[in-house]
């Protein structure tokens, strides 16, 4: 049975081996933590809270320490763990980031898993940075996620036409590189690019609906075969449901969900600026629809308990 002491990698491996999706919900505002935890427990679904650098810098997550404090204060770690999302080596504005300091800070804060994103780097630099994070995290028993390929959407300027991106395979993770990357880094999970996109995080576009993305399932199958580790979909909001369900059976173990719950929270506050509980309810309703209807993973905690 999954308890608060069960290693996260044990749960993720069981999910990967048995085709069970683990959703990860980005915390753009601190009150969203309680809404996410309450909903996961109510629906008996194992999931992750996660916070990325843009959540802190561009929205209202405040700090990595503040999110950790709120998470541990909920004290329901049998159902939810804390993940550090998207610490880039090079950020959206093509500036170098002091990533090692940020990763170390969150390891000290007892984050359950961490992500280093070197996808804007050369392959060699991405491997070097990821290997260093694995060296920092492994002695603490903390899984490391990395990214290979280009999941577009966070860059400055408009996204190229989606159909063009999908048809050309622009930014798709290359299988030969993925095999080498996993072998040389020892990474625990790998975020891959197979047709999905991030939601916009700045300007007027941050409030707009995302394109309905598709996934190249054949490409995914190849990546599963050459990597042999749990694979991750970023930009989970807006992916066509049929593709997601097929992807879960072909190596996708974790999916990141940010835009849909953030926009639900923000819309509620625009209508009633002082009503935080209503905004939390809006997050819970959106999550419930995703978990119950879109991803069909309600009760995943009970299913995982058969294998952990």
C-alpha positions in Angstrom: 0.0 0.0 0.0 1.2 3.5 -0.8 2.0 5.4 2.4 3.7 8.8 3.0 7.0 6.9 3.2 6.7 5.0 -0.1 9.5 6.2 -2.4 8.1 8.2 -5.4 10.1 6.2 -7.9 8.5 3.0 -6.6 5.1 4.4 -7.4 6.2 5.8 -10.8 7.7 2.5 -11.8 4.5 0.6 -10.9 2.5 3.2 -12.9 4.8 2.8 -15.9 4.8 -0.9 -15.9 1.0 -1.1 -15.6 -0.2 1.7 -17.9 -1.5 4.0 -15.1 -1.2 7.7 -15.6 0.1 10.0 -12.9 -1.2 13.6 -13.4 0.9 16.5 -12.2 -0.8 19.8 -11.5 1.1 23.1 -11.7 0.6 25.5 -8.8 0.4 29.0 -10.2 -1.2 30.4 -7.0 -0.8 29.2 -3.4 -4.5 28.5 -2.7 -4.5 26.0 -5.6 -2.5 23.6 -3.4 -5.4 22.8 -1.1 -7.8 22.5 -4.1 -5.5 20.0 -5.9 -4.8 17.9 -2.7 -8.4 17.8 -1.7 -9.5 16.7 -5.2 -6.8 14.0 -5.6 -7.8 12.5 -2.2 -11.6 12.7 -2.9 -11.1 11.0 -6.2 -8.6 8.5 -4.8 -6.1 9.4 -7.5 -2.4 9.5 -7.0 -0.8 12.7 -8.4 1.8 15.3 -8.1 1.8 18.9 -7.1 4.4 20.7 -9.2 5.8 24.2 -9.4 7.9 25.6 -12.2 10.1 28.8 -12.4 7.4 30.7 -14.4 4.8 29.8 -11.7 7.0 31.7 -9.2 8.2 34.5 -11.5 5.1 35.3 -13.6 2.1 34.1 -11.5 1.4 33.8 -7.8 3.3 30.7 -6.5 5.5 33.2 -4.5 8.5 30.9 -4.0 9.6 27.2 -4.1 9.8 27.3 -0.3 6.2 28.7 0.1 4.8 25.9 -2.1 6.7 23.3 -0.2 5.4 24.7 3.1 1.8 24.6 1.9 2.3 21.0 0.5 3.7 19.5 3.6 1.1 21.4 5.7 -1.6 19.4 3.9 -0.2 16.2 5.3 -1.7 13.8 2.7 1.4 12.5 1.1 -0.1 9.0 0.5 -2.0 10.6 -2.4 0.2 13.5 -3.6 3.9 14.3 -3.8 5.8 17.5 -4.6 7.7 17.9 -7.9 10.0 20.7 -9.0 9.0 21.4 -12.7 11.0 23.1 -15.4 14.3 24.5 -14.0 15.9 25.6 -17.3 19.5 25.7 -18.2 18.6 28.4 -20.7 15.3 30.2 -20.1 12.5 31.4 -22.4 14.4 34.6 -23.1 17.6 32.6 -24.0 19.4 33.7 -20.8 21.5 31.4 -18.7 20.0 30.3 -15.4 21.7 29.4 -12.1 20.0 26.1 -12.2 22.3 24.2 -9.8 21.4 26.7 -7.0 17.7 26.3 -7.6 17.8 22.5 -7.8 19.9 22.3 -4.6 17.5 24.7 -2.9 14.5 22.4 -3.7 16.4 19.2 -2.7 17.1 20.9 0.6 13.3 21.7 0.9 12.6 17.9 0.5 11.0 18.0 -2.9 10.2 14.4 -3.9 11.4 14.8 -7.5 13.1 17.5 -9.6 13.3 18.5 -13.3 16.2 20.0 -15.1 15.3 21.3 -18.6 18.2 21.5 -20.9 16.1 21.3 -24.1 17.3 24.7 -25.4 20.9 23.5 -25.1 23.1 21.4 -27.3 22.7 17.7 -26.7 26.1 17.5 -25.0 25.3 20.4 -22.7 21.9 18.9 -21.9 23.6 15.6 -21.0 26.2 17.3 -18.8 23.6 19.3 -16.9 21.3 16.4 -16.4 24.1 14.1 -15.3 25.1 16.7 -12.6 21.5 16.9 -11.3 21.4 13.1 -11.1 24.6 13.3 -9.1 23.0 15.8 -6.7 19.6 14.0 -6.4 20.5 10.3 -6.3 22.1 10.2 -2.9 18.9 11.6 -1.5 16.7 9.0 -3.3 15.1 11.8 -5.5 14.1 10.9 -9.1 15.2 13.3 -11.8 13.2 14.3 -14.9 14.8 15.9 -17.9 13.6 17.0 -21.3 14.8 16.2 -24.8 13.3 17.7 -27.8 11.4 21.0 -28.0 7.9 21.3 -26.5 7.1 24.8 -27.8 4.9 27.5 -26.4 6.8 29.3 -23.7 9.0 31.2 -26.1 8.6 34.9 -26.8 6.4 35.6 -29.9 3.6 33.7 -31.5 3.6 29.9 -31.9 4.1 28.7 -35.5 0.9 27.2 -37.1 0.2 24.0 -35.2 -0.5 21.9 -38.3 2.9 22.9 -39.7 4.6 21.9 -36.4 3.0 18.5 -36.4 3.5 17.8 -40.1 7.2 18.6 -40.1 7.9 17.1 -36.7 9.7 20.2 -35.6 11.2 19.8 -32.2 10.2 16.1 -31.9 12.5 14.0 -29.7 15.0 12.0 -31.8 15.2 8.3 -30.8 18.9 8.0 -31.3 19.5 11.0 -29.1 17.0 9.7 -26.5 18.8 6.4 -26.2 22.2 8.1 -25.7 20.7 10.7 -23.3 19.2 8.1 -21.0 22.3 5.9 -21.1 24.7 8.7 -20.3 22.7 10.6 -17.7 20.9 7.9 -15.7 17.8 10.1 -15.7 14.7 8.7 -14.0 11.9 10.1 -16.3 12.2 11.8 -19.7 9.9 14.5 -21.1 9.5 14.0 -24.8 8.2 16.0 -27.7 5.7 14.2 -30.0 3.3 16.9 -31.1 2.1 18.7 -27.9 2.7 22.3 -26.9 2.9 24.4 -23.8 0.3 27.0 -22.9 1.4 30.6 -23.3 2.7 32.2 -20.1 2.9 35.9 -21.0 0.9 38.7 -22.7 -2.7 38.4 -23.9 -2.1 34.9 -25.0 -1.8 33.6 -21.4 -5.7 33.9 -21.2 -6.4 32.2 -24.6 -7.4 28.7 -25.2 -4.7 26.3 -26.3 -4.8 24.6 -29.7 -6.1 21.1 -29.6 -2.9 19.1 -30.0 -2.4 15.6 -31.4 0.3 13.1 -30.6 2.4 11.0 -32.9 1.9 7.6 -31.3 4.2 5.6 -33.5 7.0 8.0 -32.6 6.1 7.5 -29.0 6.4 3.8 -29.3 9.9 4.1 -30.7 10.9 6.4 -27.8 9.5 3.9 -25.3 11.5 1.1 -26.8 14.9 3.0 -26.9 14.7 4.7 -23.5 13.2 2.1 -21.1 12.1 4.8 -18.6 8.8 6.5 -17.8 8.0 9.2 -20.3 6.4 12.5 -19.6 4.0 14.8 -21.6 4.3 18.4 -20.9 1.6 20.8 -22.0 -1.1 18.3 -21.1 -4.0 20.8 -21.2 -5.6 20.7 -24.6 -4.3 17.4 -26.0 -7.1 15.5 -27.8 -8.4 12.8 -25.4 -8.1 9.9 -27.7 -4.4 10.5 -28.2 -3.8 10.8 -24.5 -5.5 7.5 -23.7 -3.5 5.8 -26.4 -0.3 7.4 -25.2 -0.8 6.1 -21.6 -0.7 2.6 -23.1 2.6 3.4 -24.9 4.9 4.7 -22.3 3.5 8.0 -21.0 3.4 7.8 -17.2 3.2 11.5 -16.2 1.3 14.3 -17.7 1.7 18.0 -16.8 -1.5 20.0 -16.4 -1.2 23.8 -15.9 -3.1 26.0 -18.3 -6.6 24.6 -17.7 -6.6 24.8 -13.9 -4.8 28.2 -13.8 -7.3 29.7 -16.2 -10.2 28.3 -14.2 -8.8 29.9 -11.0 -8.1 33.2 -12.7 -11.6 33.4 -14.4 -13.2 32.8 -11.0 -11.3 35.6 -9.4 -12.1 38.0 -12.2 -15.8 37.4 -11.5 -15.4 37.5 -7.7 -12.0 39.0 -6.8 -12.2 38.3 -3.0 -13.8 34.8 -3.2 -10.8 32.4 -2.9 -13.0 29.4 -2.0 -14.9 29.9 -5.3 -11.6 29.9 -7.2 -10.5 26.8 -5.4 -13.9 25.1 -6.4 -13.3 26.1 -10.0 -9.9 24.3 -9.9 -11.5 21.3 -8.3 -14.3 21.1 -10.9 -11.8 21.3 -13.8 -9.6 18.6 -12.2 -12.6 16.4 -11.6 -13.6 16.5 -15.2 -10.0 15.8 -16.3 -9.5 12.9 -13.9 -12.9 11.3 -14.3 -13.8 11.9 -17.9 -10.8 13.0 -19.9 -8.0 10.8 -18.6 -10.3 8.2 -16.9 -7.9 7.7 -13.9 -10.3 8.1 -10.9 -9.3 5.5 -8.4 -5.7 5.1 -9.6 -4.4 5.1 -6.1 -6.3 1.9 -5.4 -5.1 0.4 -8.7 -1.5 1.3 -7.9 -1.8 -0.3 -4.5 -2.1 -3.7 -6.3 1.5 -3.3 -7.6 3.3 -1.3 -4.9 
